[in-house]
């Protein structure tokens, strides 16, 4: 029987060393890849938690006035065009997030997702302004 140290041996260290080195490098690459994928999953979860924490919950009630998002606008609708239609009145709220609204102008009712609604706030009420006549200045 020949030992690996002997020069005539078929399995010399010069043949075995590169194979062991390659297996070691592959193992290191697999560990790095696993670590990368683990870190990617952790970052994904943290990003979702951060995003969902900043979403404001909309609580609508029946009879409340809301504005409906106008979804047919193109990419460049114009600066002064409003993206909201309304006001509409909520007539029914469903458990899955759908809301039935009724238009005040046409009295049509239809269902929409609550993400397309926002609370209607009446404009500023202006008080009557007192008018004062100014006299001509005396020279």
C-alpha positions, 0 to 999 in steps of 0.5 A: 500500500502506498501513502500519499506522501510517496511520489509514485502514489496516485493520490498525491497531495498536489492532486487533492489540494485543488479539489479540497480548495474548490469544495471549500470555496463553493461552501463559502459561496453557498454560505454567503448566498444564504446570508444574503438571502436571509438579510434580504428577507429581513429587509423586506419585512422591515420595509413592509412594517415601515410602510404599513405603519404610515398608512392612515386608516380611513373611518367613514360613517353612513351619511358622511360626505366624501369626494371620489377620486377621478381615475380617468385622468391621463398622465398630464391632466393639466395643472388646474384640473381637480382629481376629485369628484363630488361631494357624494354621500355614503349610503352603505359600508361593507366589511371588505372595504367597499363603500356604496355612495350616492351622488348628490347631483344625479342621485346615482348609487354605485360601489367603490373601494374606500381607497378611492375616497377622501373626506369632504371638507366644506370651503371656508365660510367668509364673513361679510366685510365692512365697507368703509368710504375713505375721504379725500386727503387734505392737502 
